[in-house]
Each structure stands twice: as structure tokens, then as C-alpha cells.
Amino acid sequence: MSRDEEIRLSLPSKGRLGEAALELLADCGLRVKKASPRRYAARIPALPSLAVLFQRPGDIVVGVRDGSVDFGITGMDLVAERRGENGQVLVLHDALGFGRCRLSLAVPEEWETVRATGDLAERARSLGRPLRVATQFPNLTGDFLTRHGVEPFVIVEAEGALEVAPVIGYADVICDLVSTGQTLHDNRLRPVEDGVVMRSEAVLIANREALQARAEARDVARLLLEYIEARMRAEEHLAVFANMRGDSPQAIAARMFDQETLGGLQGPTVSPVVTRRGGGWFAVHIVVRRDRLFEAVAELRAIGGSGVVVTPVAYIFEEEPDRCRRMVRALEKGDGVEDL
């Protein structure tokens, strides 16, 4: 298959972000099959038209921006830093549920008087030279510092462990990704209280031109969004079954509607149960939010439910996910950078 015909999805090549992306796709029924651990290409048997590539997270954004790949899963922090100004990077799904972190300014612990960005701005003016800020996100960091009046400053672009920069002496402060904050603490650094540049998690992105030009790419986008949304919605819910005595399905449904949690998605399913002891028994089936399970079970028991069985839900498909409709609107609009 030629590049013109092939649809490409780029995934992080290693690390927790890469592992979580593969796990998400597998949970969605889109397991990635790699012929060899050393290969940087793979396939999804359920989507034979889609080629999977493995790249560094930052390169994924560049590939989607420039059109060498059609889709990518990476961090929103990298999208914001590297998406550029050509309007080609569309964020199709902005909350994949993993890779959560924040891009934040951090200062040495001995800078006791620097707590907020206002203090940092005062420190920058008093140094007698530009404040040196080490970061892998020069665009986001520079914009943030300028907006908050932290001047003068100079960005020191660096890769790897930025936490050592103030210790070694090639930077005064850092702007880096933080999850738990333990690494900052271990290196005698402290986050600036209002110094969060942005909060980030994994996102699904696509090349706008590819979606506009190729129906096949739009079909893949819809399928990815359908399965991701269905799986993520299912994780928040559980299926509950119970037996209940009553005069009719309508009478049992009325009792359930009187309860706070027993309405289900559209309503309960109530069907007769054939027993050796005669009629009057019905089976009820509802889907409830996971965080309200025990409340739902208590309400079922209160209105005569017994033999309650709870099972996980694999997928909950809507008529059409809202993100699919928003994608269509964004493509029809066709101008500027628009997140969905």
C-alpha cells in the first residue's frame, strides 16, 4: 500500500505514555500487533487500513502538523508547544484519561522569599542579569513568563533531567512537567504556587487536511472516537441485574422510577422470569454509575429486589458521540486552529 493510500497513526515509542496508549487501544478492541519488539511499525488487525508507527511524543505532533502521519496520541503539553501556526493539528479527543501532569515553574528551596510569580518577577529584576530558565517547552514557558511580568529572562533549552540545572549552575529556575512533585522535592526544588503553565494529559490528534481530503481518514477518525468514547463511558458504569415480584413490568418500572438511581440510561429493562413456583417474578436490568452502585443496590433491596448481580460493562455506544459531530463542524469551518 502506497503512502497516498495508507492511513497512519503514531504512538509514543516507549515509556508510561506509550504503554498506556497501547492499553487504551487494547481495551477499545483495537489491539496493536507488533511483528518484532525492535520494529517501529505495527498493525491493528481490527483496522487493517491503519498503519501504526512508533515515535517520540514530540515528534508525533510534528508528524501530524506536517502531514507525514494522519493521527497521533501524545501529551497535550507537547501539542501546545509544537503544533505551530498552520492550523493543521486538530485535537479530536482532549481527555484520554492517562499521562496527567502539569507544566510548572520550580525554584530552589533556599529562595524562601519566592512563593508566587510576583515574587519571581521581583527576583528577576533584582538579579542584575536575565533570569535563566531551563525547560523543554520554550514557547509555552516564554509566553507564560512574559504574561506574568517575569522579566528579564532567557530560556535555556535542555533535555533530560532538568532538576539538576540549578544545582549545576546553568539555570536559576526550571519549568518542567510535574506529576507527584517527588522528583522536585528530592532535588531541593519547590513549585511556584501560581506557576502552573498548563495542565496536560494524553490526547488524540489528527491532521486537518487529511480529514478534509480523504473519506477513509474521516471514517477512521469516527471509529477511533466511537470506540474510545464507548469504552471510557463504560468504565464509569456497571450493569445490575435483580429479581423482583410484581404485577406487571410497568408496575415494577414505576417502583424503580420512584428511586433516585434506578432509572438506568433510558430506563430499566423488565422481563418475566419463568419459575417452577408460578408467575409474578420479573428480572430487571439497569446500568448505573459506578460511584453510585451501593446506593442503587440498597434501593433495589428496598423495593423488593433480590439476587442482585453486578457485572462490568465493556462498551456503551451512543447514537453518535458529540466529539464526532464537533469534528465535522471543525472540518466544515476549515480555518484556524480549533480543538474539539
C-alpha positions as CSV (number, residue, x, y, z in Angstrom):
1,M,0.0,0.0,0.0
2,S,1.5,3.4,-1.0
3,R,1.7,6.4,1.4
4,D,-1.1,8.1,-0.6
5,E,-3.4,5.2,0.3
6,E,-2.1,4.4,3.8
7,I,-3.6,5.9,6.9
8,R,-1.1,6.3,9.7
9,L,-1.4,6.5,13.5
10,S,1.7,7.4,15.6
11,L,2.0,6.2,19.2
12,P,4.7,7.0,21.8
13,S,7.6,4.6,21.2
14,K,8.3,4.0,24.9
15,G,7.7,4.9,28.5
16,R,4.5,5.1,30.5
17,L,2.7,7.2,27.9
18,G,3.4,4.5,25.2
19,E,2.3,1.7,27.5
20,A,-0.9,3.5,28.4
21,A,-1.7,4.3,24.8
22,L,-1.4,0.6,23.8
23,E,-3.5,-0.4,26.8
24,L,-6.2,2.1,25.9
25,L,-6.4,0.8,22.3
26,A,-6.5,-2.8,23.5
27,D,-9.3,-2.0,25.9
28,C,-11.2,-0.5,23.0
29,G,-10.9,-3.7,21.0
30,L,-8.1,-2.2,18.8
31,R,-5.1,-4.3,20.0
32,V,-1.8,-3.3,18.3
33,K,0.1,-6.2,16.9
34,K,3.9,-5.7,16.5
35,A,5.8,-8.3,14.5
36,S,9.0,-7.6,16.5
37,P,9.7,-5.6,19.6
38,R,12.5,-3.8,17.7
39,R,10.3,-2.7,14.8
40,Y,8.9,0.8,14.7
41,A,5.8,-0.2,12.7
42,A,2.8,-2.3,13.6
43,R,-0.8,-3.1,12.6
44,I,-4.2,-3.2,14.3
45,P,-5.9,-6.4,13.0
46,A,-9.3,-4.9,13.6
47,L,-8.3,-1.9,11.4
48,P,-6.3,-3.3,8.5
49,S,-6.3,0.0,6.7
50,L,-4.4,1.7,9.5
51,A,-0.6,1.6,9.8
52,V,0.8,2.2,13.3
53,L,4.2,3.9,13.8
54,F,6.1,4.5,17.0
55,Q,7.8,7.8,17.5
56,R,9.0,10.1,20.3
57,P,6.0,12.0,21.7
58,G,7.2,15.4,20.5
59,D,7.9,14.0,17.0
60,I,4.3,12.8,16.8
61,V,3.0,16.4,17.0
62,V,5.4,17.5,14.3
63,G,4.4,14.5,12.1
64,V,0.7,15.3,12.4
65,R,1.3,19.0,11.8
66,D,3.3,18.4,8.7
67,G,1.1,15.6,7.4
68,S,3.5,12.7,7.4
69,V,1.1,10.9,9.7
70,D,-2.7,11.3,10.0
71,F,-3.3,10.6,13.6
72,G,-1.3,10.6,16.9
73,I,-1.7,10.0,20.6
74,T,0.6,12.2,22.7
75,G,0.6,14.7,25.5
76,M,-1.4,18.0,25.3
77,D,1.7,19.8,26.6
78,L,3.6,18.8,23.5
79,V,0.7,19.7,21.2
80,A,0.5,23.1,22.7
81,E,4.3,23.6,22.4
82,R,4.8,22.2,18.9
83,R,1.5,22.5,16.9
84,G,2.7,25.6,15.1
85,E,0.6,28.2,13.3
86,N,-0.6,26.4,10.2
87,G,-3.8,25.2,11.7
88,Q,-3.3,21.5,10.7
89,V,-3.3,20.0,14.2
90,L,-6.9,19.1,15.3
91,V,-7.4,17.8,18.9
92,L,-10.0,15.1,18.4
93,H,-10.1,13.9,22.0
94,D,-8.6,16.0,24.8
95,A,-9.1,13.7,27.8
96,L,-7.9,10.1,27.2
97,G,-7.5,9.6,30.9
98,F,-3.8,9.0,31.3
99,G,-0.5,10.9,31.2
100,R,-1.8,13.5,33.5
101,C,0.7,16.1,34.7
102,R,1.3,19.8,34.9
103,L,3.9,22.1,33.4
104,S,5.1,24.2,36.3
105,L,7.8,26.6,37.3
106,A,10.0,25.5,40.2
107,V,12.7,27.4,42.2
108,P,15.4,26.3,44.6
109,E,14.1,25.7,48.2
110,E,16.6,28.3,49.5
111,W,14.7,31.0,47.6
112,E,12.5,31.4,50.7
113,T,11.0,34.7,49.6
114,V,9.9,33.5,46.2
115,R,6.4,31.9,46.6
116,A,4.4,33.3,43.7
117,T,5.1,34.6,40.2
118,G,5.0,38.1,41.5
119,D,7.9,37.3,43.9
120,L,9.7,35.6,40.9
121,A,9.3,38.8,38.8
122,E,10.8,40.8,41.6
123,R,13.7,38.4,41.9
124,A,14.3,38.5,38.2
125,R,14.5,42.4,38.3
126,S,16.9,42.3,41.2
127,L,19.4,39.9,39.8
128,G,21.2,42.4,37.6
129,R,21.1,39.9,34.7
130,P,18.4,37.9,32.9
131,L,16.8,35.1,34.9
132,R,17.9,31.8,33.4
133,V,15.0,29.3,33.0
134,A,15.8,25.7,31.9
135,T,12.9,24.0,30.1
136,Q,12.0,21.7,27.2
137,F,9.0,24.0,26.5
138,P,10.5,27.3,25.4
139,N,7.3,28.6,23.7
140,L,4.9,27.9,26.5
141,T,7.4,29.0,29.2
142,G,8.4,32.2,27.4
143,D,4.7,33.2,26.9
144,F,3.9,32.5,30.5
145,L,6.8,34.5,31.9
146,T,6.0,37.4,29.6
147,R,2.3,37.5,30.6
148,H,3.2,37.5,34.3
149,G,5.9,40.2,34.0
150,V,8.8,37.9,34.9
151,E,11.5,39.9,33.1
152,P,14.2,40.0,32.0
153,F,14.7,36.3,31.4
154,V,16.5,33.9,29.0
155,I,15.3,30.5,28.1
156,V,17.9,27.7,28.4
157,E,16.6,24.8,26.3
158,A,17.6,21.5,27.7
159,E,16.7,17.8,27.5
160,G,16.8,15.2,30.2
161,A,16.8,15.8,34.0
162,L,16.2,19.5,34.3
163,E,16.1,19.2,38.1
164,V,19.9,19.4,38.3
165,A,20.1,22.7,36.3
166,P,20.0,25.0,39.4
167,V,22.5,22.8,41.2
168,I,25.0,22.7,38.4
169,G,24.5,26.4,37.8
170,Y,23.4,26.7,34.2
171,A,20.0,27.8,35.2
172,D,18.3,29.6,38.1
173,V,14.9,28.0,37.9
174,I,13.2,25.3,35.8
175,C,9.9,24.9,34.0
176,D,9.2,21.2,33.8
177,L,6.5,18.5,33.8
178,V,5.4,17.5,37.3
179,S,3.1,14.6,38.3
180,T,3.6,13.9,42.1
181,G,6.3,16.5,42.8
182,Q,8.5,13.9,44.5
183,T,11.4,14.5,42.0
184,L,11.3,18.2,42.7
185,H,11.5,17.6,46.4
186,D,14.3,15.1,46.0
187,N,16.4,17.8,44.2
188,R,15.6,20.6,46.7
189,L,13.2,22.4,44.4
190,R,9.8,23.9,45.2
191,P,7.0,24.7,42.7
192,V,5.9,28.3,42.4
193,E,2.4,28.5,43.9
194,D,0.7,30.1,40.9
195,G,3.4,28.9,38.4
196,V,1.4,26.2,36.6
197,V,1.8,27.0,32.9
198,M,-0.7,24.4,31.9
199,R,-2.3,21.0,32.9
200,S,-1.9,18.2,30.5
201,E,-2.9,14.6,29.7
202,A,-2.9,12.3,26.7
203,V,-4.9,13.4,23.7
204,L,-5.8,12.1,20.2
205,I,-4.8,14.5,17.4
206,A,-5.3,14.4,13.6
207,N,-4.1,16.3,10.5
208,R,-6.9,18.6,9.4
209,E,-6.1,18.4,5.7
210,A,-6.0,14.6,5.7
211,L,-9.5,14.5,7.2
212,Q,-10.8,17.1,4.8
213,A,-9.4,15.4,1.7
214,R,-9.9,11.7,2.5
215,A,-13.2,10.0,3.4
216,E,-11.2,7.0,4.6
217,A,-9.4,9.1,7.1
218,R,-12.6,10.5,8.4
219,D,-14.0,7.0,8.8
220,V,-11.0,6.0,10.9
221,A,-11.4,9.2,13.0
222,R,-15.1,8.3,13.7
223,L,-14.2,4.7,14.5
224,L,-11.5,5.8,16.9
225,L,-13.7,8.3,18.6
226,E,-16.7,5.8,18.8
227,Y,-14.6,3.1,20.5
228,I,-12.7,5.4,22.8
229,E,-15.9,7.2,23.9
230,A,-17.8,3.9,24.3
231,R,-15.0,2.3,26.3
232,M,-14.4,5.3,28.6
233,R,-18.2,5.8,29.2
234,A,-18.5,2.1,30.1
235,E,-15.7,2.3,32.7
236,E,-17.9,4.7,34.6
237,H,-20.9,2.3,34.7
238,L,-21.9,-1.1,35.8
239,A,-24.7,-3.5,34.8
240,V,-27.0,-4.5,37.6
241,F,-29.5,-7.4,37.4
242,A,-32.0,-8.4,40.1
243,N,-35.2,-10.4,40.5
244,M,-38.4,-8.8,41.8
245,R,-42.0,-9.7,42.4
246,G,-44.7,-7.5,40.9
247,D,-48.0,-7.4,39.0
248,S,-46.5,-6.3,35.7
249,P,-43.4,-4.8,34.1
250,Q,-45.0,-1.4,34.2
251,A,-45.7,-1.6,37.9
252,I,-42.1,-2.7,38.7
253,A,-40.7,0.1,36.4
254,A,-42.9,2.6,38.3
255,R,-41.4,1.5,41.6
256,M,-37.9,1.8,40.2
257,F,-38.5,5.3,38.8
258,D,-39.5,6.4,42.3
259,Q,-35.9,5.8,43.3
260,E,-33.1,8.2,42.7
261,T,-30.6,5.9,41.0
262,L,-32.7,3.2,39.3
263,G,-33.6,4.9,36.1
264,G,-30.7,3.5,34.1
265,L,-29.6,5.1,30.8
266,Q,-33.1,5.4,29.3
267,G,-35.0,3.2,31.8
268,P,-34.9,-0.3,33.3
269,T,-35.4,-3.4,31.2
270,V,-38.0,-5.6,32.9
271,S,-38.9,-9.1,31.6
272,P,-40.8,-12.1,33.0
273,V,-39.0,-14.9,34.8
274,V,-40.3,-18.4,34.3
275,T,-40.2,-20.2,37.7
276,R,-41.4,-23.6,38.9
277,R,-43.4,-21.8,41.6
278,G,-45.6,-19.8,39.1
279,G,-45.6,-16.3,37.8
280,G,-45.2,-12.9,39.4
281,W,-41.4,-12.8,39.2
282,F,-39.6,-10.4,36.9
283,A,-35.9,-9.8,36.0
284,V,-34.8,-6.2,36.0
285,H,-31.7,-4.9,34.3
286,I,-30.3,-1.4,34.7
287,V,-27.0,0.4,34.0
288,V,-25.8,2.6,36.9
289,R,-22.9,4.8,37.6
290,R,-20.1,3.0,39.3
291,D,-19.8,5.6,42.0
292,R,-23.5,5.1,42.9
293,L,-23.5,1.3,42.9
294,F,-24.1,0.7,46.6
295,E,-26.9,3.3,46.7
296,A,-28.5,1.5,43.7
297,V,-28.3,-1.9,45.4
298,A,-29.8,-0.5,48.6
299,E,-32.7,1.0,46.6
300,L,-33.3,-2.3,44.8
301,R,-33.5,-4.2,48.0
302,A,-35.8,-1.5,49.5
303,I,-38.4,-2.2,46.8
304,G,-38.2,-6.0,46.8
305,G,-35.1,-6.8,44.7
306,S,-33.2,-10.0,45.4
307,G,-30.4,-12.0,43.9
308,V,-28.6,-8.8,42.8
309,V,-25.8,-9.5,40.3
310,V,-23.3,-6.8,39.2
311,T,-21.1,-7.1,36.1
312,P,-18.7,-4.8,34.3
313,V,-19.8,-3.1,31.0
314,A,-17.4,-3.3,28.1
315,Y,-18.8,-0.5,25.9
316,I,-21.7,2.0,25.9
317,F,-22.3,3.3,22.4
318,E,-24.2,6.5,21.9
319,E,-26.2,7.3,18.8
320,E,-23.2,9.4,17.8
321,P,-20.5,10.8,20.1
322,D,-20.5,14.6,20.5
323,R,-16.9,14.7,19.5
324,C,-17.7,13.2,16.1
325,R,-20.2,16.0,15.5
326,R,-17.7,18.6,16.6
327,M,-15.1,17.1,14.3
328,V,-17.5,17.5,11.3
329,R,-18.2,21.1,12.3
330,A,-14.5,21.9,12.6
331,L,-13.7,20.5,9.2
332,E,-16.6,22.4,7.6
333,K,-15.4,25.6,9.2
334,G,-11.9,24.9,7.8
335,D,-10.0,27.9,9.3
336,G,-7.6,28.4,12.1
337,V,-6.7,26.0,14.9
338,E,-9.7,24.5,16.6
339,D,-9.8,22.0,19.4
340,L,-12.7,19.7,19.7
